Structures are given as structure tokens and as C-alpha cells.
Amino acid sequence: VQSVLFRSILCFFLSVVSLAVGQLEAISGILQPQSKGCPSYMSKNCEAVNGKCGWRAPSRDYKIYRWNYCGYTRGDVRCYCGHCWIRKCPTNKCCDLIKGRCSETSPGLGYRPLFQCQQGSRCRCWVNWKSLEEIASERAQIPSTCLAEVAEAESMTKG
């Protein structure tokens, strides 16, 4: 009877200790997945479509390209390290030159849409008006094709 009681108490004690150690490891982040992204050998397919791997979208400017696309297969084992996310809006050289951001929605306070980043899309070049004043002084460095886009957008907003 004493050995059964001793074994029961020992089993209970070890269970409590194991649970406590498991909780401490989870809290300290030892068992938490790393948020640094996937290793290159697991994300090369996603990077080939200019995507980023992760379980969550890098920002609201991204949409899902493929679920569980980041990973590798070895035999019958498939390991995943995230989904593949691509930008909703393509980048635009003119928008980049004027320090704008192509997005469907405003990136924040003080931003105004200036022109479409891609014809027929909902993506607009959002520019912070404070930085636009700085860029106006550097106008000579901006290609004339970009200045034409900006001028056309300005005339449409005024008229």
C-alpha cells in the first residue's frame, strides 16, 4: 500500500513539475515559432513571385498568394513555415521617386492620393504632403514622364 501511495505521489509530483517547466518554456519563447521568417531554402518559391513568407500578412498592403506555400518536402514529410504573401499594389517608379506609397488605402494621416500606380487598378500613389514640399525643391531630379503624371493628377483634382 505504501509503495502504491509513494508511486502515485511521485507520479503526481513529476506531472506538476513537467507542466510547470512546459509553461515556463512557452512563456520564455523557447517553444514559440520564430518570427524572423523562413530560411531561404523554404521560401525560394514565394520569393520567385516577389512574395514574403509568414503566417500573417507583413502589412495591410499584402494579400495571400498561396496558403502554406513556404516550406519543403522530404519524402512523405511536408514542413511549412508560412503562407506566401504578395503586395496588393505593384510598385511604381514615379511614386517611389516622390517618396510615395502605392496602396489601395491611405497609409496614415497626412497622406493624399496623387495618381494611379497602375492603369485600371484601385492602387493609388499616396504622398505625404510634407515630404511633397521637400520633393518640389528637387524637381530637377525627377524624370519628365513622372512630372507629367503628377501634373495631370493635380489638374484632375483642381478641375
Long-range contacts (C-beta under 8 A, 24 or more apart in sequence): 37-81, 37-82, 38-70, 38-71, 38-81, 38-82, 39-81, 41-72, 42-70, 42-71, 42-72, 42-79, 42-81, 43-70, 43-81, 43-82, 45-69, 45-70, 45-84, 46-70, 46-84, 46-85, 49-84, 49-86, 50-86, 50-87, 51-84, 51-85, 51-86, 52-84, 52-85, 52-86, 53-81, 53-82, 53-83, 53-84, 53-85, 54-82, 54-83, 54-85, 55-82, 55-83, 57-85, 58-85, 60-105, 61-87, 61-88, 61-89, 61-101, 61-103, 61-104, 62-86, 62-87, 62-88, 63-87, 63-88, 88-123, 89-117, 89-118, 89-121, 89-123, 90-117, 90-118, 90-123, 91-117, 92-117, 92-118, 92-125, 93-146, 94-125, 94-142, 94-143, 94-145, 94-146, 94-149, 94-150, 95-125, 95-127, 97-141, 97-142, 97-143, 97-146, 98-125, 98-127, 98-131, 98-132, 98-135, 98-142, 98-146, 98-150, 99-127, 99-128, 99-131, 99-132, 99-135, 100-125, 100-126, 100-127, 101-125, 101-126, 101-127, 102-126, 114-150, 114-153, 114-154, 115-149, 115-150, 115-152, 115-153
